[in-house]
């Protein structure tokens, strides 16, 4: 049950930290996927694909930052 408690515990991990973690995770994952697509597929899938990927990775990073930060730094 502690897994779900840490997801939305805004007292331990603040809203600002969650936003920053989400944005960093979104940017890094999007750049990584872009480079992998470019190197291995020799393709550029367009701004709409990478924008959608960035959006979902940012949301994922925002939600799971409570677990990522608590696990790594506390």
Buried (B, 14 or more C-beta within 10 A) or exposed (E): EEEEEBEEEEEEBEEEBBBBBBBEBBBEBBEEBBEEBEEEEEEEBEEEBBEEBBEEBBEBBBEBBBBBBBEEEE
